[in-house]
Amino acid sequence: MSITTDWMIATASPGAGYAPLAALNRWWGEITPRFTPDGLTRAGFAAWRADLRAAVEGALGWTPEPLPLEPRVIAAGEWEPGIAFRFGEVETAPGLTVPFMLLIPARASGPAVLCLHGHGDGMNPLFGRNAAGEPVTGEYQHSFALEAARNGFVALTYDQLCFGRRRDFSYCAQYNTSACDTPTKLAQQLGGSMAGLRVFDARRLLTLLGDQPEVDAGHLGVAGISGGGTIAFFMAVLDDRVKAAMISGYFNQFRVFMQIHHCLDNFVPGLARVAEMPTLGCAIAPRPLLISQGEDDPIFPLHATKEGVHTLRQAYALFHAADRVEEEYYPGGHTFSNARVWAFMRQWL
């Protein structure tokens, strides 16, 4: 006997109430975030920012106890004429070993930039190599740590957690999964987040960068694209040691770009109840900020970026510093641009 009644069919949703995205977005729309820029004043800004930072750190969640930084240099020499390098590793916490690459231009002590890579082969493309250590051209990040050094900045880049050398290679092969997936889930199970763990590392590596004899620790910047833009953004929001920041291929609005498929590591539990991204960005004021994005970036819609910049300028205007928020939009998609960033860093660092 064949049963063909419609109620037996489970290949499509029979109505809007069956669709989880619609329900979740409705609930999101009913939330009033704890923080907004409405009514923000110069006199109240410091207290507002301190409260916001505490809430953001609460959302990012648990992080391990840091270790004293004791870097080990593995290789050193001349990377190219006029630029020296030190490649090494450092433990930021028990069980967390971070490989790093330091690129040093031939000059006296001066400003430095922490360079944060996006999804891909870890830090290698930022100094012109692929995962096999071979020269690479045409990669979407355009060797921007090397370009920083060519422009006179000490540049530090490293493999973020779950990229480059810091992947569970056997596990990923066994389960045919991305390197970010299960570690992100376990971080959330522990009361943390992948973003929180990466920010933890980034803050420790910023300390390491400032400790270098070639660096003036009072003149530190950050630059990052995509997943590196995520961490550069949170670093600038949370850490006043960041004197200038460049965010590429990330600054947007959570409710817009999170409708598009993204890696799980972009999501921070409960952050929607704290603030929208442009509101978080207001905490960077009045430090210089460059928002950079390809006009055709398919995963961070340009209109939401531009609307967010408008919100930023309202906060910067409290300090008569609206001109310290700069925008760079260029033909292309999800890619880094070296066209403006190093002049920007030179001006502000």
One Martini backbone bead per residue (centre of mass of N, CA, C, O) as a GRO file, in nm:
protein
  349
    1MET     BB    1   0.097   0.036   0.024
    2SER     BB    2   0.051   0.379  -0.065
    3ILE     BB    3   0.166   0.686   0.076
    4THR     BB    4   0.058   1.041  -0.033
    5THR     BB    5   0.037   1.236   0.178
    6ASP     BB    6   0.149   1.554   0.256
    7TRP     BB    7   0.235   1.502   0.562
    8MET     BB    8   0.485   1.303   0.466
    9ILE     BB    9   0.644   1.543   0.359
   10ALA     BB   10   1.022   1.631   0.394
   11THR     BB   11   1.139   1.838   0.139
   12ALA     BB   12   0.968   2.081   0.266
   13SER     BB   13   0.839   2.371   0.378
   14PRO     BB   14   0.499   2.444   0.464
   15GLY     BB   15   0.613   2.705   0.628
   16ALA     BB   16   0.747   2.974   0.793
   17GLY     BB   17   0.750   2.832   1.086
   18TYR     BB   18   0.979   2.611   0.985
   19ALA     BB   19   1.203   2.834   0.967
   20PRO     BB   20   1.482   2.910   1.142
   21LEU     BB   21   1.585   3.181   1.029
   22ALA     BB   22   1.327   3.343   1.066
   23ALA     BB   23   1.311   3.313   1.374
   24LEU     BB   24   1.591   3.424   1.452
   25ASN     BB   25   1.555   3.703   1.312
   26ARG     BB   26   1.317   3.790   1.478
   27TRP     BB   27   1.455   3.782   1.754
   28TRP     BB   28   1.679   3.978   1.682
   29GLY     BB   29   1.482   4.220   1.614
   30GLU     BB   30   1.380   4.226   1.933
   31ILE     BB   31   1.646   4.337   2.012
   32THR     BB   32   1.810   4.539   2.259
   33PRO     BB   33   2.090   4.661   2.287
   34ARG     BB   34   2.286   4.770   2.539
   35PHE     BB   35   2.448   4.920   2.306
   36THR     BB   36   2.463   5.258   2.192
   37PRO     BB   37   2.520   5.584   2.041
   38ASP     BB   38   2.296   5.708   2.181
   39GLY     BB   39   2.374   5.997   2.359
   40LEU     BB   40   2.663   6.039   2.321
   41THR     BB   41   2.938   6.172   2.510
   42ARG     BB   42   3.229   6.300   2.600
   43ALA     BB   43   3.198   6.276   2.912
   44GLY     BB   44   3.079   5.959   2.883
   45PHE     BB   45   3.279   5.782   2.714
   46ALA     BB   46   3.474   5.629   2.905
   47ALA     BB   47   3.254   5.471   3.058
   48TRP     BB   48   3.120   5.342   2.814
   49ARG     BB   49   3.371   5.190   2.712
   50ALA     BB   50   3.429   5.022   2.963
   51ASP     BB   51   3.159   4.869   2.958
   52LEU     BB   52   3.183   4.754   2.674
   53ARG     BB   53   3.444   4.597   2.709
   54ALA     BB   54   3.340   4.407   2.929
   55ALA     BB   55   3.115   4.283   2.750
   56VAL     BB   56   3.295   4.174   2.525
   57GLU     BB   57   3.474   3.992   2.702
   58GLY     BB   58   3.235   3.823   2.799
   59ALA     BB   59   3.159   3.713   2.516
   60LEU     BB   60   3.435   3.589   2.437
   61GLY     BB   61   3.547   3.476   2.705
   62TRP     BB   62   3.735   3.238   2.783
   63THR     BB   63   4.078   3.226   2.897
   64PRO     BB   64   4.386   3.164   2.947
   65GLU     BB   65   4.669   3.166   3.109
   66PRO     BB   66   4.935   3.348   3.088
   67LEU     BB   67   5.259   3.362   2.971
   68PRO     BB   68   5.562   3.425   2.964
   69LEU     BB   69   5.766   3.563   2.725
   70GLU     BB   70   5.975   3.308   2.534
   71PRO     BB   71   6.131   3.338   2.268
   72ARG     BB   72   6.224   3.137   1.975
   73VAL     BB   73   6.480   3.125   1.752
   74ILE     BB   74   6.515   2.955   1.434
   75ALA     BB   75   6.549   3.201   1.225
   76ALA     BB   76   6.794   3.414   1.046
   77GLY     BB   77   6.818   3.721   0.836
   78GLU     BB   78   6.788   3.779   0.495
   79TRP     BB   79   6.512   3.829   0.293
   80GLU     BB   80   6.593   4.107   0.168
   81PRO     BB   81   6.697   4.383   0.063
   82GLY     BB   82   6.663   4.567   0.372
   83ILE     BB   83   6.549   4.284   0.508
   84ALA     BB   84   6.494   4.133   0.797
   85PHE     BB   85   6.475   3.818   0.993
   86ARG     BB   86   6.251   3.643   1.232
   87PHE     BB   87   6.203   3.307   1.323
   88GLY     BB   88   5.949   3.170   1.551
   89GLU     BB   89   5.852   3.093   1.897
   90VAL     BB   90   5.560   3.100   2.129
   91GLU     BB   91   5.421   3.096   2.447
   92THR     BB   92   5.099   3.207   2.568
   93ALA     BB   93   5.011   2.920   2.675
   94PRO     BB   94   4.926   2.634   2.781
   95GLY     BB   95   4.944   2.471   2.464
   96LEU     BB   96   5.040   2.755   2.316
   97THR     BB   97   5.194   2.766   2.004
   98VAL     BB   98   5.358   3.041   1.827
   99PRO     BB   99   5.426   3.121   1.514
  100PHE     BB  100   5.671   3.359   1.376
  101MET     BB  101   5.719   3.674   1.183
  102LEU     BB  102   5.995   3.898   1.145
  103LEU     BB  103   6.013   4.222   0.991
  104ILE     BB  104   6.318   4.424   0.920
  105PRO     BB  105   6.411   4.723   0.868
  106ALA     BB  106   6.666   4.952   0.781
  107ARG     BB  107   6.655   5.099   1.099
  108ALA     BB  108   6.556   5.258   1.343
  109SER     BB  109   6.362   5.289   1.586
  110GLY     BB  110   6.000   5.217   1.550
  111PRO     BB  111   5.734   5.141   1.398
  112ALA     BB  112   5.456   4.896   1.416
  113VAL     BB  113   5.296   4.592   1.271
  114LEU     BB  114   5.022   4.391   1.307
  115CYS     BB  115   4.968   4.098   1.103
  116LEU     BB  116   4.646   3.964   0.990
  117HIS     BB  117   4.526   3.690   0.874
  118GLY     BB  118   4.336   3.492   0.682
  119HIS     BB  119   4.204   3.270   0.510
  120GLY     BB  120   4.433   2.985   0.471
  121ASP     BB  121   4.801   2.958   0.501
  122GLY     BB  122   4.835   3.170   0.692
  123MET     BB  123   5.123   3.365   0.710
  124ASN     BB  124   5.288   3.316   0.447
  125PRO     BB  125   5.150   3.520   0.238
  126LEU     BB  126   5.256   3.783   0.398
  127PHE     BB  127   5.570   3.683   0.287
  128GLY     BB  128   5.545   3.524  -0.006
  129ARG     BB  129   5.411   3.235   0.074
  130ASN     BB  130   5.329   2.921   0.084
  131ALA     BB  131   5.278   2.627   0.251
  132ALA     BB  132   5.560   2.518   0.107
  133GLY     BB  133   5.754   2.789   0.079
  134GLU     BB  134   5.670   2.920  -0.182
  135PRO     BB  135   5.635   3.136  -0.408
  136VAL     BB  136   5.375   3.396  -0.423
  137THR     BB  137   5.108   3.499  -0.644
  138GLY     BB  138   4.783   3.647  -0.634
  139GLU     BB  139   4.709   3.665  -0.354
  140TYR     BB  140   4.463   3.821  -0.158
  141GLN     BB  141   4.696   3.956   0.054
  142HIS     BB  142   4.959   4.075  -0.077
  143SER     BB  143   5.204   4.067   0.120
  144PHE     BB  144   5.159   4.285   0.368
  145ALA     BB  145   5.403   4.248   0.556
  146LEU     BB  146   5.621   4.304   0.348
  147GLU     BB  147   5.512   4.586   0.272
  148ALA     BB  148   5.556   4.712   0.544
  149ALA     BB  149   5.865   4.682   0.544
  150ARG     BB  150   5.909   4.840   0.275
  151ASN     BB  151   5.769   5.099   0.441
  152GLY     BB  152   5.931   5.091   0.745
  153PHE     BB  153   5.805   4.850   0.906
  154VAL     BB  154   5.763   4.659   1.155
  155ALA     BB  155   5.670   4.310   1.111
  156LEU     BB  156   5.410   4.099   1.252
  157THR     BB  157   5.353   3.752   1.206
  158TYR     BB  158   5.108   3.477   1.235
  159ASP     BB  159   4.956   3.189   1.338
  160GLN     BB  160   4.651   3.130   1.372
  161LEU     BB  161   4.419   2.960   1.506
  162CYS     BB  162   4.372   2.703   1.265
  163PHE     BB  163   4.639   2.780   1.106
  164GLY     BB  164   4.864   2.643   0.933
  165ARG     BB  165   5.049   2.491   1.184
  166ARG     BB  166   4.761   2.520   1.369
  167ARG     BB  167   4.665   2.213   1.303
  168ASP     BB  168   4.457   1.916   1.284
  169PHE     BB  169   4.544   1.714   1.048
  170SER     BB  170   4.433   1.429   1.116
  171TYR     BB  171   4.146   1.507   1.194
  172CYS     BB  172   4.064   1.642   0.926
  173ALA     BB  173   4.108   1.386   0.757
  174GLN     BB  174   3.919   1.189   0.907
  175TYR     BB  175   3.651   1.409   0.894
  176ASN     BB  176   3.640   1.619   0.672
  177THR     BB  177   3.737   1.903   0.808
  178SER     BB  178   3.778   2.190   0.935
  179ALA     BB  179   4.001   2.345   1.151
  180CYS     BB  180   3.773   2.527   1.306
  181ASP     BB  181   3.527   2.366   1.400
  182THR     BB  182   3.583   2.197   1.665
  183PRO     BB  183   3.740   2.412   1.826
  184THR     BB  184   3.503   2.609   1.841
  185LYS     BB  185   3.310   2.422   1.997
  186LEU     BB  186   3.497   2.377   2.242
  187ALA     BB  187   3.525   2.671   2.325
  188GLN     BB  188   3.220   2.699   2.388
  189GLN     BB  189   3.208   2.469   2.600
  190LEU     BB  190   3.422   2.642   2.786
  191GLY     BB  191   3.319   2.959   2.752
  192GLY     BB  192   3.411   3.050   2.471
  193SER     BB  193   3.604   3.147   2.176
  194MET     BB  194   3.774   3.187   1.893
  195ALA     BB  195   3.800   3.491   1.904
  196GLY     BB  196   3.908   3.502   2.195
  197LEU     BB  197   4.168   3.334   2.145
  198ARG     BB  198   4.281   3.523   1.922
  199VAL     BB  199   4.295   3.777   2.091
  200PHE     BB  200   4.482   3.670   2.298
  201ASP     BB  201   4.720   3.625   2.108
  202ALA     BB  202   4.738   3.914   1.989
  203ARG     BB  203   4.812   4.053   2.259
  204ARG     BB  204   5.074   3.895   2.300
  205LEU     BB  205   5.206   3.976   2.023
  206LEU     BB  206   5.206   4.277   2.079
  207THR     BB  207   5.403   4.256   2.310
  208LEU     BB  208   5.631   4.129   2.150
  209LEU     BB  209   5.666   4.360   1.953
  210GLY     BB  210   5.727   4.584   2.172
  211ASP     BB  211   5.999   4.422   2.273
  212GLN     BB  212   6.154   4.504   2.039
  213PRO     BB  213   6.443   4.684   1.964
  214GLU     BB  214   6.308   4.806   1.679
  215VAL     BB  215   6.072   4.916   1.876
  216ASP     BB  216   5.813   5.144   1.934
  217ALA     BB  217   5.565   5.088   2.174
  218GLY     BB  218   5.404   5.373   2.109
  219HIS     BB  219   5.390   5.255   1.780
  220LEU     BB  220   5.112   5.071   1.724
  221GLY     BB  221   4.972   4.853   1.479
  222VAL     BB  222   4.691   4.726   1.281
  223ALA     BB  223   4.636   4.454   1.036
  224GLY     BB  224   4.345   4.311   0.854
  225ILE     BB  225   4.188   4.021   0.701
  226SER     BB  226   3.904   3.906   0.763
  227GLY     BB  227   3.983   3.715   1.014
  228GLY     BB  228   4.195   3.940   1.072
  229GLY     BB  229   3.990   4.172   1.088
  230THR     BB  230   3.846   4.072   1.334
  231ILE     BB  231   4.094   4.094   1.530
  232ALA     BB  232   4.168   4.386   1.473
  233PHE     BB  233   3.904   4.501   1.573
  234PHE     BB  234   3.908   4.394   1.868
  235MET     BB  235   4.175   4.520   1.939
  236ALA     BB  236   4.089   4.818   1.899
  237VAL     BB  237   3.855   4.812   2.102
  238LEU     BB  238   4.037   4.693   2.367
  239ASP     BB  239   4.333   4.830   2.280
  240ASP     BB  240   4.533   5.118   2.337
  241ARG     BB  241   4.802   5.029   2.190
  242VAL     BB  242   4.636   5.088   1.948
  243LYS     BB  243   4.697   5.367   1.729
  244ALA     BB  244   4.629   5.201   1.458
  245ALA     BB  245   4.381   5.090   1.205
  246MET     BB  246   4.323   4.814   0.969
  247ILE     BB  247   4.019   4.716   0.799
  248SER     BB  248   3.972   4.420   0.602
  249GLY     BB  249   3.705   4.249   0.511
  250TYR     BB  250   3.473   4.322   0.775
  251PHE     BB  251   3.341   4.579   0.813
  252ASN     BB  252   2.998   4.598   0.940
  253GLN     BB  253   2.697   4.402   0.991
  254PHE     BB  254   2.577   4.144   1.151
  255ARG     BB  255   2.277   4.134   1.027
  256VAL     BB  256   2.402   4.106   0.738
  257PHE     BB  257   2.655   3.907   0.706
  258MET     BB  258   2.508   3.664   0.874
  259GLN     BB  259   2.326   3.577   0.615
  260ILE     BB  260   2.590   3.464   0.531
  261HIS     BB  261   2.810   3.234   0.470
  262HIS     BB  262   3.014   3.135   0.750
  263CYS     BB  263   3.239   3.079   0.958
  264LEU     BB  264   3.212   2.987   1.289
  265ASP     BB  265   3.444   3.194   1.397
  266ASN     BB  266   3.255   3.464   1.372
  267PHE     BB  267   3.102   3.368   1.631
  268VAL     BB  268   2.954   3.530   1.925
  269PRO     BB  269   2.816   3.466   2.206
  270GLY     BB  270   2.580   3.729   2.269
  271LEU     BB  271   2.664   3.992   2.101
  272ALA     BB  272   2.385   4.104   2.010
  273ARG     BB  273   2.323   4.207   2.314
  274VAL     BB  274   2.542   4.429   2.312
  275ALA     BB  275   2.622   4.493   1.988
  276GLU     BB  276   2.690   4.642   1.715
  277MET     BB  277   2.958   4.690   1.526
  278PRO     BB  278   2.962   5.005   1.505
  279THR     BB  279   2.946   5.042   1.810
  280LEU     BB  280   3.208   4.905   1.879
  281GLY     BB  281   3.384   5.102   1.701
  282CYS     BB  282   3.350   5.357   1.882
  283ALA     BB  283   3.583   5.263   2.088
  284ILE     BB  284   3.824   5.370   1.901
  285ALA     BB  285   3.787   5.639   1.975
  286PRO     BB  286   4.020   5.867   1.819
  287ARG     BB  287   4.154   5.653   1.662
  288PRO     BB  288   4.284   5.561   1.381
  289LEU     BB  289   4.078   5.453   1.087
  290LEU     BB  290   4.077   5.197   0.833
  291ILE     BB  291   3.844   5.128   0.577
  292SER     BB  292   3.864   4.827   0.376
  293GLN     BB  293   3.720   4.750   0.040
  294GLY     BB  294   3.568   4.570  -0.183
  295GLU     BB  295   3.300   4.638  -0.391
  296ASP     BB  296   3.259   4.297  -0.449
  297ASP     BB  297   3.211   4.177  -0.182
  298PRO     BB  298   3.023   3.881  -0.109
  299ILE     BB  299   3.044   3.882   0.240
  300PHE     BB  300   3.052   4.221   0.254
  301PRO     BB  301   2.837   4.447   0.223
  302LEU     BB  302   2.884   4.773   0.131
  303HIS     BB  303   2.640   4.924   0.254
  304ALA     BB  304   2.702   4.834   0.552
  305THR     BB  305   2.973   4.968   0.574
  306LYS     BB  306   2.889   5.264   0.520
  307GLU     BB  307   2.686   5.282   0.750
  308GLY     BB  308   2.894   5.224   0.975
  309VAL     BB  309   3.075   5.472   0.929
  310HIS     BB  310   2.865   5.680   1.011
  311THR     BB  311   2.863   5.593   1.307
  312LEU     BB  312   3.158   5.643   1.373
  313ARG     BB  313   3.161   5.955   1.317
  314GLN     BB  314   2.988   6.033   1.557
  315ALA     BB  315   3.203   5.962   1.769
  316TYR     BB  316   3.445   6.126   1.653
  317ALA     BB  317   3.303   6.408   1.674
  318LEU     BB  318   3.343   6.439   1.983
  319PHE     BB  319   3.672   6.490   1.900
  320HIS     BB  320   3.711   6.629   1.627
  321ALA     BB  321   3.770   6.326   1.438
  322ALA     BB  322   3.628   6.233   1.164
  323ASP     BB  323   3.900   6.219   0.980
  324ARG     BB  324   4.005   5.940   1.123
  325VAL     BB  325   3.800   5.818   0.928
  326GLU     BB  326   3.873   5.595   0.674
  327GLU     BB  327   3.820   5.524   0.321
  328GLU     BB  328   3.844   5.214   0.108
  329TYR     BB  329   3.745   5.167  -0.231
  330TYR     BB  330   3.764   4.887  -0.463
  331PRO     BB  331   3.817   4.698  -0.712
  332GLY     BB  332   3.662   4.404  -0.614
  333GLY     BB  333   3.686   4.180  -0.363
  334HIS     BB  334   3.826   3.960  -0.137
  335THR     BB  335   4.078   4.195  -0.072
  336PHE     BB  336   4.386   4.333  -0.045
  337SER     BB  337   4.518   4.670   0.008
  338ASN     BB  338   4.826   4.870  -0.043
  339ALA     BB  339   4.761   5.170  -0.138
  340ARG     BB  340   4.700   5.323   0.170
  341VAL     BB  341   4.801   5.206   0.447
  342TRP     BB  342   5.105   5.316   0.473
  343ALA     BB  343   5.036   5.615   0.476
  344PHE     BB  344   4.853   5.599   0.718
  345MET     BB  345   5.063   5.487   0.919
  346ARG     BB  346   5.268   5.715   0.881
  347GLN     BB  347   5.085   5.945   0.987
  348TRP     BB  348   5.001   5.794   1.285
  349LEU     BB  349   5.297   5.655   1.374
   0.00000   0.00000   0.00000
